[in-house]
Amino acid sequence: MKKKISLIFTAAGILWLSACTDLKEQVLDETLSTKVSDEDAANGLIAPVYALLPNLFQHTTYFALQEISTDEAILPYRGGTDWGDNGIYLALHAHNTTSTDPNVNNTWNTLVQSISRSITAITSFKTSTNPNASLYLAEARGMRAYYNMIALDMFGIVFIKEDPGAPSTIVRGDEAVKYIESELLAIEPQVQPKAVVGPGRLNQAAVWGLLSRLYLNAAVYRNIYGTQFDFKSDDMDKVIQYTDKIIASGQAKLSADYFAIFGNDNHTNEELIFAVDQRPDLNGHNRMAYFSISGDQFPLAAFPAANGTDGPGITSDFYQSWVQAYGTEDPTRDPRFYKQNMSIYSNKADTCINDADYKINRGILRGQQYGALRVNGAFVRCPDGKLKVGKLNYVTRNKANLAVDFTQNIDFTPEGSNYNSGYRVEKYEFSRVSDTGRNKGEADIVILRLADIYMMRAEAKLRKSNDAAGALADVNTVRAARTATTPPPALTSMTLDLLFRERGFEFYWEMLRRTDMIRFGKYEGKWTEKTNSDVHKRIFPIPQNAIDGASNLPGYLVQNTGY
């Protein structure tokens, strides 16, 4: 399959869409049988199963719901002119989202469509004579389980459907957990090791990782509004069992360079287990890199139109968790916090550099920013033709007197909503080929990586038997692995609260925070601009248009409590 699948999707996927509402149509089968080979037909069926992953992992879908609803990210109404969007990001952060929220709607639609595409592929592969049919059938079935797992996590429901002509059965709670578990267990022996198919396809280690994640969160999924969660020993044993399998298998290795995990060449980074494949010819997006940085930060010498958008920053609450952890030392002591690619960014004098040496810093960006100077849409050049780099101001916002000086304070007040408010996150590397800043992503977006496997095992050890020593060893294994720079110092003790903090340091802005906060009992807490403690906000509303669309089936889609 490799890269070929997504290219074939251009031809075969469009035909699939025309047949998706009536699986009895012959257009798809006739076209595939007369114009493409059997192998291409099989590839064309499995491609749509993965094709919408970049859409799901965009800044205004899964990322927004998983991060802006938490203490890790906040998106104010910038300068009273940008990112207003009828208040949806303010509401999302304050836990006041409604059933008409477009981000909720887009996430729901992407999930439902991806489940539908998986069912189409499953149906076709059951009768296919292609040699890869059984493998692709297992992948499609596993991806259906994965999409349903996200739907369970975000909306509290799972769709069960085998007959394409019949409505899905909707299940919740323990029944939903058991269904996803059974599907993943069924395909576990059939999928291939990661070394064979890479991280961009559902592989053996990925299935073990998804099972670990399911068992770890099962207590929440069974009793989503509970005042306490029952983390059963059997579930924790299974978390340990499957994380042990991944670690022992050698299918993944911890990366010595933390930021290489999120670099443009990360498809071959051994820490990745499962990821959204965004290699250049797969037409990915650069939204994870562009979303937070300033509109006056232009990271590419080749493209003077590629910039940021002054989107979300981290809350001061999250930043202070770093400060509290490191006391008198600056958080840059931790290589996960910041990576300085050029010391030139801390040079207050304008400097001339070669285009090839120009590279934006990574991690959590604070204070005055320096970068390529731009006038009338073109970069300023030194007499020798080199790129002129200096102190940045908000020229593109017609606020030349406002420095691109990121401040810790960020909230919904006019001062806290200014363009420069909030420390920013540049975790994923800015794509080298993104001529607009938004498109042509190269970095694979992480779904599962080995550090999470160690952290999940540590948590299961704590929850099962308060094995603090075992949990501490797992956490310190991850910390000690970052040897490309000075690794963070080893911790000397471990509790659930310390593990929650450590997960924040390791996985910030990786779309795990909301799920983590709920599981650790933190989601009803208070942080910047958020005081709502309603437990019903743990899951999102089912979009109203989806409920209206199913009105011909009374009681089929019932709105979640509290919306």
Residue pairs with C-beta under 8 A, 6 or more apart in sequence:
1 43
1 46
1 47
1 132
1 197
1 201
2 198
3 279
3 281
3 282
4 43
5 43
5 44
5 46
5 47
5 50
6 47
6 50
6 51
6 277
6 281
6 282
6 283
7 281
8 36
8 40
8 43
8 44
8 47
9 44
9 47
9 48
9 51
11 36
11 44
12 28
12 31
12 32
12 36
12 40
12 41
12 43
12 44
12 45
12 47
12 48
13 44
13 47
13 48
13 51
15 27
15 28
15 31
15 32
16 28
16 44
16 45
16 48
16 117
16 120
18 25
18 27
18 28
19 25
19 27
19 28
19 120
20 116
20 117
20 120
23 120
23 123
23 164
23 165
32 40
32 41
32 44
33 41
36 44
38 129
38 130
39 130
39 132
41 130
42 125
42 128
42 130
42 132
42 133
42 136
45 120
45 121
45 124
45 125
45 128
45 136
45 140
46 121
46 125
46 136
46 139
46 140
48 117
48 120
48 121
49 114
49 117
49 118
49 121
49 139
49 140
49 143
50 143
50 200
50 201
50 277
51 117
52 110
52 113
52 114
52 117
53 114
53 276
53 277
53 445
54 276
54 278
54 283
54 284
54 285
54 441
54 445
55 61
55 110
56 62
56 107
56 110
56 111
56 114
56 150
56 276
57 63
57 276
57 288
57 445
57 511
58 285
58 287
59 287
59 288
59 291
59 311
60 102
60 103
60 106
60 287
61 103
61 106
61 107
61 110
62 107
62 150
62 511
63 287
63 288
63 291
63 509
63 511
64 75
64 89
64 92
64 103
65 92
65 103
65 104
65 107
65 154
65 514
65 540
66 511
66 512
66 513
66 514
66 515
67 73
67 312
67 509
67 511
67 513
67 514
68 74
68 75
68 89
68 92
68 93
68 312
69 92
69 93
69 95
69 97
69 514
70 513
70 514
70 517
70 523
71 315
71 317
71 318
71 513
71 517
71 522
71 525
71 527
71 528
71 530
72 314
72 315
72 318
72 504
72 508
72 509
72 513
73 93
73 312
73 313
73 314
73 315
73 425
73 509
73 513
74 93
74 312
74 313
74 314
74 315
74 410
74 411
74 422
74 528
74 529
75 83
75 89
75 90
75 92
75 93
75 311
75 312
76 83
76 89
76 90
76 410
76 411
76 412
76 416
76 417
76 421
76 422
77 83
77 84
77 87
77 90
77 412
77 417
78 310
78 417
78 418
78 419
79 397
79 399
79 417
79 418
79 419
80 414
80 417
82 309
82 310
82 419
83 89
83 310
83 311
85 102
88 97
88 101
88 102
88 103
89 312
90 96
90 412
90 529
91 97
91 98
91 101
92 101
92 103
93 529
93 530
94 529
94 530
94 531
94 532
95 530
95 532
95 534
95 537
96 532
97 104
97 537
97 540
97 541
98 541
98 563
99 541
99 542
99 543
99 544
99 547
99 559
99 563
100 543
100 544
100 545
101 540
101 541
101 543
104 540
104 541
104 543
105 543
105 545
105 546
107 154
107 540
108 155
108 542
108 543
108 546
109 543
111 147
111 150
111 151
111 154
112 151
112 159
112 546
114 143
114 147
115 144
115 147
115 148
115 151
115 159
115 161
118 140
118 141
118 143
118 144
118 147
119 144
119 161
119 162
119 164
120 164
121 136
121 137
121 140
122 137
122 140
122 141
122 144
122 162
123 164
125 133
125 134
125 136
125 137
125 140
126 137
128 137
130 136
134 190
135 190
135 191
135 192
137 190
138 187
138 190
138 191
138 202
139 187
139 191
139 201
139 202
141 183
141 186
141 187
142 183
142 184
142 187
142 191
142 202
142 207
142 210
143 202
144 183
145 180
145 183
145 184
145 187
145 210
146 202
146 210
148 158
148 159
148 176
148 179
148 180
148 183
149 180
149 210
149 213
149 214
151 157
151 158
151 159
152 158
152 172
152 176
152 177
152 180
152 221
153 217
153 221
153 515
153 539
154 539
154 540
155 539
155 540
155 542
155 560
156 172
156 221
156 224
156 539
156 560
157 170
157 171
157 172
157 176
157 542
158 170
158 171
158 172
158 175
158 176
158 179
158 180
159 168
159 169
159 170
160 168
160 169
160 170
160 171
160 179
161 167
161 168
161 169
167 553
167 556
170 556
170 557
171 179
173 221
173 222
173 223
173 224
174 221
174 222
176 221
177 214
177 218
177 221
177 222
180 214
181 211
181 214
181 215
184 207
184 210
184 211
184 214
185 211
187 207
188 204
188 207
188 208
188 211
191 197
191 202
191 203
191 204
191 206
191 207
192 203
192 204
193 203
193 204
193 205
193 249
193 251
194 203
194 204
194 205
194 206
194 251
194 252
194 273
195 251
196 203
197 203
198 267
198 277
199 206
199 267
199 272
199 273
199 274
199 275
199 277
199 444
200 267
200 275
200 276
200 277
200 279
200 444
201 277
202 274
203 251
203 273
203 274
204 249
204 251
205 246
205 249
205 251
205 252
205 273
205 274
205 448
206 273
206 274
206 447
206 448
208 242
208 243
208 245
208 246
209 242
209 243
209 246
209 273
209 274
209 448
209 452
209 453
210 274
210 448
211 238
211 242
212 238
212 239
212 242
212 243
212 246
212 453
212 456
212 457
213 448
213 452
213 456
215 235
215 236
215 238
215 239
215 242
215 460
216 235
216 236
216 239
216 456
216 459
216 460
216 519
217 515
217 519
218 232
218 235
219 229
219 230
219 231
219 232
219 235
219 519
220 226
220 229
220 518
220 519
220 538
222 230
223 229
223 230
224 538
224 539
225 535
225 536
225 538
225 561
227 535
229 519
229 521
231 463
231 464
233 464
236 460
236 461
236 463
236 464
237 460
237 464
239 456
239 457
239 459
239 460
240 457
240 460
240 461
240 464
243 453
243 454
243 456
243 457
243 460
244 457
246 252
246 273
246 450
246 453
247 450
247 453
247 454
247 457
251 273
252 270
252 271
252 272
252 273
252 449
252 450
252 453
253 270
253 271
253 450
254 271
254 450
254 451
254 454
254 477
254 478
254 481
255 261
255 269
255 270
255 271
255 481
255 482
256 481
256 482
256 483
256 484
257 482
257 484
257 485
258 335
258 336
258 339
258 482
258 484
259 335
259 339
259 362
259 363
259 427
259 429
260 266
260 269
260 484
261 269
261 271
261 272
261 446
261 449
262 362
262 427
262 428
262 429
262 443
262 446
263 269
263 429
263 443
264 429
264 431
264 432
264 442
264 443
265 442
266 272
266 275
266 443
266 444
267 275
267 277
267 279
267 444
270 450
271 449
271 450
271 451
272 444
272 446
272 448
272 449
273 447
273 448
273 449
273 450
273 453
274 447
274 448
275 444
275 445
275 446
275 447
275 448
275 449
276 284
276 444
276 445
276 447
277 284
277 444
278 284
278 285
278 441
278 442
278 443
278 444
278 445
279 442
279 444
280 433
280 440
280 442
283 440
284 440
284 441
284 442
284 445
285 438
285 439
285 440
285 441
286 430
286 431
286 434
286 437
286 438
286 439
286 440
286 441
287 438
287 441
288 427
288 428
288 441
288 443
288 445
288 509
289 299
289 426
289 428
289 429
289 430
289 431
289 434
289 437
289 441
289 443
290 306
290 307
290 308
290 309
290 430
290 434
290 437
290 438
291 308
291 309
291 311
291 312
292 308
292 311
292 312
292 313
292 424
292 425
292 426
293 299
293 307
293 308
293 309
293 310
293 360
293 365
293 424
293 426
294 307
294 308
294 310
294 369
294 392
294 394
294 404
294 406
294 419
294 420
294 424
295 307
295 308
295 309
295 310
295 394
295 396
295 397
295 419
296 307
296 308
296 371
296 374
296 392
296 393
296 394
296 395
296 396
296 397
296 404
297 307
297 308
297 360
297 369
297 371
297 392
297 404
298 304
298 306
298 307
298 371
298 372
298 374
298 379
299 306
299 307
299 358
299 359
299 360
299 371
299 430
299 437
300 306
300 358
300 430
300 432
300 434
301 355
301 356
301 358
301 372
301 379
301 387
302 355
302 432
302 435
303 434
303 435
303 436
303 437
304 372
304 374
304 377
304 378
304 379
305 377
305 435
305 436
305 437
306 430
306 434
306 435
306 436
306 437
307 396
307 437
308 437
309 437
310 397
310 419
312 422
312 425
313 406
313 410
313 421
313 422
313 423
313 424
313 425
314 364
314 410
314 422
314 423
314 424
314 425
314 508
315 410
315 422
315 527
315 528
316 408
316 409
316 410
316 528
317 527
317 528
318 504
318 508
318 527
319 331
319 364
319 408
319 423
321 501
321 504
321 505
322 331
322 334
322 337
322 364
322 505
323 331
325 331
325 334
325 501
325 505
326 333
326 334
331 337
331 338
331 364
332 338
333 486
333 488
333 489
334 488
334 505
335 482
335 484
335 485
335 486
335 487
335 488
336 363
336 482
336 488
336 505
336 506
337 363
337 364
337 505
338 361
338 362
338 363
338 364
338 365
339 361
339 362
339 363
339 485
340 346
340 361
341 359
341 360
341 361
341 362
342 353
342 357
342 358
342 359
342 361
344 351
344 353
344 370
344 389
345 361
345 369
345 370
345 371
345 389
346 370
347 370
348 391
349 390
350 373
350 388
350 389
350 390
350 391
351 388
351 389
351 390
352 382
352 384
352 386
352 387
352 388
352 389
353 386
353 387
353 389
354 386
354 387
355 386
355 387
358 372
358 387
358 389
360 371
360 426
360 430
361 426
362 426
362 427
362 429
363 425
363 426
363 427
364 423
364 424
364 425
365 406
365 423
365 424
365 425
365 426
366 406
366 408
366 423
367 405
367 406
368 391
368 392
368 403
368 404
368 405
369 392
369 404
369 405
369 406
370 389
370 390
370 391
370 392
371 389
371 390
371 392
371 404
372 379
372 380
372 387
372 388
372 389
373 379
373 380
373 388
373 389
373 390
373 392
374 380
374 395
374 396
375 395
379 387
379 388
380 387
380 388
381 387
381 388
382 388
391 403
392 403
392 404
393 399
393 400
393 401
393 402
393 403
393 404
394 400
394 402
394 403
394 404
394 419
394 420
397 419
399 419
402 418
402 419
402 420
403 420
404 420
405 420
406 420
406 421
406 422
406 423
406 424
407 420
407 421
407 422
407 423
408 422
408 423
409 415
409 416
409 421
409 422
410 416
410 417
410 421
410 422
410 423
410 528
411 417
411 421
411 528
411 529
412 529
415 421
416 422
425 508
425 509
427 508
427 509
427 510
428 443
428 445
429 442
429 443
430 437
431 440
431 441
431 442
431 443
432 442
433 440
433 442
434 440
434 441
446 510
451 478
451 506
451 507
452 506
452 507
452 512
454 474
454 475
454 477
454 478
455 474
455 475
455 478
455 499
455 502
455 503
455 506
455 507
457 474
458 470
458 471
458 472
458 474
458 475
458 494
458 499
459 471
459 496
459 499
461 467
461 470
461 471
461 474
462 468
462 471
462 494
462 495
462 496
462 499
463 496
468 493
468 494
468 495
469 494
471 494
471 499
472 491
472 492
472 493
472 494
475 491
475 494
475 499
475 502
476 490
476 491
478 506
479 487
479 488
479 489
479 490
479 491
480 487
480 490
481 487
482 488
488 505
491 498
491 502
496 520
497 520
500 516
500 520
500 522
503 512
503 516
504 513
504 516
507 513
507 516
514 523
516 522
517 523
517 525
518 538
523 537
523 538
524 532
524 533
524 534
524 535
525 533
526 533
534 562
536 560
536 561
536 562
536 563
537 562
539 560
540 560
541 559
541 560
541 563
542 557
542 558
542 559
542 560
542 563
544 559
546 557
547 557
547 559
550 556
550 557
